[in-house]
């Protein structure tokens, strides 16, 4: 698999659990949460979807052959901006793994767009406070 293919699959899998709009080659449009993707066929599962008439559907399974477009309607989480913020509090102790979707702080606290997911103690609590302040500022914009 080429680097470009890997990047494509990384991008599409990063959209899982995000709100999307999918247009099909049959002229239908669905908006909902991307629940799953088959990377081989690009078949999709949307949860809590709405069709173009506004009808709510619990699950929509779309064959990759009919998917014309997948539009992301959520702004992606700015992991780099969070890493920059953490760097001010923990100078030289922050490692950003943007392609993997997390930040390591002091080699023991792991932070994702959902907050601290690994680590405990005062350092993890401080990282969580920085994360929460960062999130509240984003939402305030």
Secondary structure, 3 states (H helix, E strand, C coil): CCHHHHHHHHHHHHCCCCEEEEEECCCCEEEEEEEEECCCCCCEEEEEEEECCCCEEEEEEECHHHEEEEEECCCCCCHHHHHHHHHHHCCCCEEEECCCCEEEECCCEEEECCEEEECCCHHHHHHHHHHHHHHHHHHHC
